[in-house]
Amino acid sequence: MIPPLINPYLELAAQSPPAARKQLIWAFSWAIPSSEAIQTIRSFSPLVELGAGTGYWGWLIRQAGADIVCLDSNTEAPPHWSVVERGTPESLSALPDLSRRTLLLVWPPLADGASCMALEALSHWQGTHLAYVGEWRGRTASPEFHDRLESEFDLLAEVPIP
């Protein structure tokens, strides 16, 4: 049995007024993780998270017992909950051991066309499983990214987050 996760973001988000949301995003992540989401993602370990930001999701996933490598193009911005290595979509094909990992994308930036980080990640990564946390055809990634998900992947699990 995995012990309960220490997840201060979930606790703070439940107690904070909407005006505090920007501060919480800066300190934690765009998406608020739930224990169920973390446990579901953990089941696809080992993982590589691209666009890890503060490393908050990676920190929780490690607590749950998973093997995860966290990458982001900006490793200078504090705070960091976990070690976040410098990495871009191209890094996914440059380091062969990353392609065997499940790719984790948490709230990838909204973009159009080829400038989409999430779409670029799919072009460089050679793995078979993808864990995507974001709005379906909403304010994350791009329409082209969602088109590829629909045509190239099977949905194995869907978990709502707060």
N, C-alpha and C positions, 0 to 999 in steps of 0.2 A: 504494500500500500504506500502510495506517495503522500508525504505529509502535505498539509495545506500550504499553498503558496503565500509568501509575503508579497503583497501587491498594493503598495500605498496609493497608486494612481486610481485604482478602482474605488478605494475608500474615500479619497479626497474628492473625486468626481461626484460621488453621491452626496457629499456634504457642501460642495462649493456652488456659489451662485454662477449663472451663465457668464457673467462678466469676467470670471477668473479663468475661463476656458483657455484663452491665449497663453496665460502663464503656465497652465498645466501642460499644454501642448509643447511649449518650449522645454519644460523640465522633464517630460516623459515621452510622449509620442502623439501623433495625430489620432491614432485609434486606441481606445481603452480596452485592454485585454481582460477576458474573463478566464476563470480557471478551466472551464470547459474548452475554450478555444486553445489555451496553452496545452492542455492534455491531448487534444486532437492533433495539434501540430507536432507535439513530441512523438506521437506514434509514427511519424514519417522520418525520424532521425536516421542518419545524420543529415544536417541541414546547412545551407549557406543562405544568410540573409543579405540581400543587396538593398542599399538605402536604409541601413540600420539606424541612422541618426544617433540618438543617445545610447543605443544598445539596450533599451528597456525591455523590449520583447525578448531579446536574446538572453538577458539576465533572468527573466522569468522561465524561459524554456530550459536554461541550464539548471535552475532550481528543481525543475520537474524531472531532471535526469537525462536530458538530451545532449547530444554532441552538436554544437552549432558554431559556425564561423560567421562573424558579423563584419560586413563591409560597408563603407560609405565613402563618397568622394570628398567629404569634408569631415576630417577627423579632429579638427582643431576646436570646434565649438563645444564648450561645456554645456551641461554636465554629461558625464559618462557613467552609466550603470554597469557597463560591461566593456571589455576590450573591444574596440572597433578599429579594424585595420582599414587602411586606404584601399579602396577598390571601386571599379567602374564596371559597366557591363562587359567590357573587353576582358576584365580580370577573370571572368567565368570560364573563358576558353584558354587563357594564358596559364592557368594553374590546373593541370589535368585532374587532380584529386577533387576539385570543386564540382566537376561535372557529374560525379557519381552521387552527389548530395541532392536532397530535395531543395529546390529553390524556394525561398520564402520572400515574398514581397508584401510589405505592410504599408498600406496607404500610399502606393507609388504616386508621384506627382501627376496631376492632370496635364495632358499635353496633346498636341495634334501631330499625327503622322509619324515620320521617322525620328523626330526629336524626342519621342517618348522613351524614357528610361526603361520602363517595363517591357516595351516592345523590343528595344535593343537587347535587354537581358535575355529574352527568348531566343534571339538570333545568335547569341554567343554561348549559351548554356546547352549542354548536350544530355541532360538528365531526363528522367521519365516522370517525376512527380513535382508538382508545383503547389505550394500553399499560398493562396492569395487572400489577403485581408484588405477589403476595400468595398466601395459602393459598386454594385453591378451596373455598368453603363451609366455611372454617375460622375462624381467629382474626383475620380482616380483614374490613372493611366490614360488610355485613349480608346476610341471606338475600334481602331485596328487591333489593339491588344485584345480587347474583348472578343472580336471576331476570331482571332487565333485560338483563344481559349475554347470557344464553342466548337471550332472545327478540329482541333488537335488533341483535346483532353476530355476525359470522362470525369464527371463530378463524383467523388468518392464520399465526401462529407461536406455538410454545410452547417455552420454554427453561428448563431447571432451573437453580436457583441454589444455592450452598452452604448 
